[in-house]
């Protein structure tokens, strides 16, 4: 088994799906959490001046999707069948589209933020999440997104639903996704997994700070 260190800030954010993949797969890893005060010093030591970063036997791996895919393969949460793997990647791609739309505006103008978040809720979510809901229905009854077992597709979905439900996104209703039954089913299956439950019993839940 390789020696693994996952480096991110002390929050869920873009590293949590990878943490959960390793936890569910019972893969030993060092959960390194960078304090913001030390980030300026650590930043130049990362490949792209950004986190998360995975270190595998001394080799750095960057970009959250690449990290999650690696962790998923190591943990048995990524299909070996090419078509099933493509379905998993499709789900991840849609979740990325939704996330980009969610944070489309990053300025300080509250009126502009309200406008963009309103567009997100009324246009982007029905477009992307509505389409994904239908795709998951076509993939099967669930609870898992693709196939009969958890994959990183479910961890992508869990990340999105958690971000919405946390109530920390200004001008976004935390119940926005509750009507998407198949998506919520995938999220719930992840959160009810014994290893995930145990993880959150040990680790304080911090969303973004």
C-alpha positions as CSV (number, residue, x, y, z in Angstrom):
1,X,0.0,0.0,0.0
2,X,1.4,3.4,-0.9
3,X,2.1,6.1,1.7
4,X,-0.6,8.7,1.2
5,X,-1.0,12.3,2.5
6,X,-4.0,14.4,1.5
7,X,-3.3,18.1,2.1
8,X,-6.1,20.7,2.3
9,X,-7.5,23.3,4.6
10,X,-9.3,22.5,7.8
11,X,-12.7,22.2,6.1
12,X,-14.7,19.9,3.9
13,X,-14.4,21.8,0.6
14,X,-12.8,20.3,-2.5
15,X,-11.0,17.6,-0.6
16,X,-13.8,15.9,1.3
17,X,-14.9,13.6,-1.5
18,X,-11.3,12.2,-1.7
19,X,-11.1,11.9,2.1
20,X,-14.4,9.9,2.1
21,X,-13.2,7.7,-0.7
22,X,-10.1,6.8,1.3
23,X,-12.2,6.4,4.5
24,X,-14.8,4.1,2.8
25,X,-12.0,2.0,1.2
26,X,-10.2,1.8,4.5
27,X,-7.0,3.2,2.9
28,X,-4.6,4.6,5.5
29,X,-3.7,8.2,4.9
30,X,-2.4,11.3,6.6
31,X,-5.1,14.0,6.7
32,X,-2.9,17.1,6.7
33,X,-4.9,20.3,7.3
34,X,-3.2,23.6,6.5
35,X,-3.9,26.6,8.7
36,X,-4.7,29.7,6.7
37,X,-2.0,31.6,8.4
38,X,0.6,29.1,7.1
39,X,-0.8,28.9,3.6
40,X,1.3,31.7,2.2
41,X,4.4,29.8,3.1
42,X,3.1,26.4,1.8
43,X,1.6,27.8,-1.4
44,X,4.8,27.8,-3.5
45,X,5.4,24.2,-2.6
46,X,2.3,23.0,-4.4
47,X,2.2,22.2,-8.2
48,X,-0.3,24.9,-9.1
49,X,-0.2,27.1,-6.0
50,X,-3.5,25.6,-4.9
51,X,-5.1,22.8,-2.8
52,X,-6.0,20.0,-2.4
53,X,-2.8,18.1,-3.1
54,X,-2.2,14.4,-2.7
55,X,1.3,13.1,-2.0
56,X,1.8,9.4,-2.9
57,X,5.1,7.9,-1.9
58,X,6.6,11.4,-2.2
59,X,5.1,12.2,-5.6
60,X,2.7,15.2,-5.6
61,X,-0.7,14.9,-7.4
62,X,-2.8,18.0,-8.0
63,X,-6.3,18.9,-9.2
64,X,-9.3,17.7,-7.1
65,X,-10.9,15.5,-9.9
66,X,-7.6,13.7,-10.5
67,X,-7.1,13.2,-6.8
68,X,-10.6,11.8,-6.3
69,X,-10.3,9.5,-9.3
70,X,-7.0,8.1,-8.0
71,X,-8.4,7.7,-4.5
72,X,-11.6,6.1,-5.9
73,X,-9.5,3.5,-7.9
74,X,-7.4,2.7,-4.9
75,X,-10.5,2.3,-2.7
76,X,-12.5,0.2,-5.2
77,X,-15.0,3.0,-5.9
78,X,-14.2,3.5,-9.6
79,X,-15.5,0.9,-12.1
80,X,-13.1,-1.3,-14.1
81,X,-15.6,-1.5,-16.9
82,X,-15.0,1.4,-19.4
83,X,-18.7,2.1,-20.0
84,X,-19.5,2.2,-16.3
85,X,-16.5,4.4,-15.7
86,X,-17.7,6.8,-18.4
87,X,-21.1,7.0,-16.5
88,X,-19.2,7.9,-13.3
89,X,-17.2,10.5,-15.1
90,X,-20.3,11.9,-16.7
91,X,-21.9,12.5,-13.3
92,X,-18.7,14.1,-12.0
93,X,-18.6,16.4,-15.1
94,X,-22.2,17.6,-14.5
95,X,-21.5,18.2,-10.8
96,X,-18.5,20.4,-11.9
97,X,-20.8,22.3,-14.2
98,X,-23.3,23.0,-11.4
99,X,-20.5,24.0,-9.0
100,X,-19.0,26.4,-11.5
101,X,-22.4,28.0,-12.0
102,X,-22.9,28.2,-8.2
103,X,-19.7,30.3,-7.8
104,X,-19.9,32.1,-11.2
105,X,-19.8,35.5,-9.5
106,X,-17.1,36.0,-6.8
107,X,-17.3,39.8,-6.4
108,X,-18.5,42.0,-3.5
109,X,-21.6,43.4,-5.1
110,X,-24.5,41.9,-3.1
111,X,-27.1,42.8,-5.7
112,X,-25.0,41.2,-8.5
113,X,-24.5,38.1,-6.3
114,X,-28.3,37.9,-5.6
115,X,-28.9,38.1,-9.4
116,X,-26.4,35.4,-10.2
117,X,-27.6,33.1,-7.4
118,X,-31.2,33.6,-8.5
119,X,-30.2,32.6,-12.0
120,X,-28.4,29.6,-10.5
121,X,-31.5,28.4,-8.6
122,X,-34.0,29.1,-11.4
123,X,-32.0,28.3,-14.5
124,X,-28.8,26.3,-13.9
125,X,-30.2,23.8,-11.3
126,X,-33.2,22.8,-13.4
127,X,-31.0,22.6,-16.5
128,X,-28.1,20.5,-15.0
129,X,-29.5,18.8,-11.9
130,X,-32.9,18.1,-13.6
131,X,-31.1,16.4,-16.5
132,X,-28.8,14.5,-14.1
133,X,-31.9,13.3,-12.2
134,X,-33.2,11.7,-15.4
135,X,-29.9,10.2,-16.2
136,X,-29.6,8.6,-12.8
137,X,-33.2,7.2,-13.2
138,X,-32.0,5.7,-16.5
139,X,-28.9,4.2,-14.8
140,X,-31.0,2.3,-12.2
141,X,-33.2,2.6,-9.1
142,X,-30.3,3.2,-6.8
143,X,-29.5,4.1,-4.1
144,X,-26.1,4.4,-5.8
145,X,-25.7,6.7,-8.8
146,X,-24.0,4.1,-11.1
147,X,-24.3,0.4,-10.6
148,X,-25.0,-1.5,-7.4
149,X,-22.2,-0.1,-5.3
150,X,-20.9,3.2,-4.1
151,X,-18.6,5.0,-6.7
152,X,-17.0,8.4,-6.7
153,X,-20.1,9.6,-8.6
154,X,-21.9,9.3,-5.3
155,X,-19.2,11.3,-3.6
156,X,-19.5,14.0,-6.3
157,X,-23.2,14.2,-5.6
158,X,-22.7,14.2,-1.8
159,X,-20.4,17.2,-2.2
160,X,-23.0,19.2,-4.2
161,X,-25.9,18.4,-1.9
162,X,-23.8,19.1,1.2
163,X,-22.9,22.5,-0.2
164,X,-26.5,23.4,-0.8
165,X,-27.9,22.0,2.4
166,X,-25.4,23.7,4.7
167,X,-27.3,27.0,4.3
168,X,-24.1,29.0,3.9
169,X,-24.6,30.0,0.3
170,X,-26.1,33.5,0.2
171,X,-29.4,33.7,-1.7
172,X,-29.7,30.0,-2.2
173,X,-32.5,28.0,-0.5
174,X,-30.9,25.1,1.4
175,X,-33.9,22.9,0.3
176,X,-33.2,23.6,-3.4
177,X,-32.4,20.0,-4.3
178,X,-35.0,18.2,-2.1
179,X,-37.3,17.6,-5.1
180,X,-34.6,15.6,-6.9
181,X,-35.4,12.2,-5.3
182,X,-32.7,10.1,-7.1
183,X,-30.0,12.6,-6.2
184,X,-31.0,12.9,-2.6
185,X,-31.1,9.1,-2.4
186,X,-27.5,8.9,-3.5
187,X,-26.5,11.5,-1.0
188,X,-28.3,9.8,1.8
189,X,-26.7,6.4,1.0
190,X,-23.2,8.0,1.3
191,X,-24.0,9.8,4.6
192,X,-25.5,6.7,6.1
193,X,-22.5,4.5,5.2
194,X,-21.0,3.1,8.5
195,X,-17.5,4.3,7.6
196,X,-18.8,7.8,6.8
197,X,-20.8,8.0,9.9
198,X,-17.8,7.0,11.9
199,X,-15.6,9.6,10.2
200,X,-18.0,12.4,11.1
201,X,-18.2,11.2,14.7
202,X,-14.5,11.7,14.9
203,X,-14.0,14.8,12.8
204,X,-15.7,18.1,13.6
205,X,-17.8,19.2,10.6
206,X,-16.4,22.4,9.0
207,X,-17.8,23.4,5.7
208,X,-15.8,26.4,4.4
209,X,-14.1,27.8,7.4
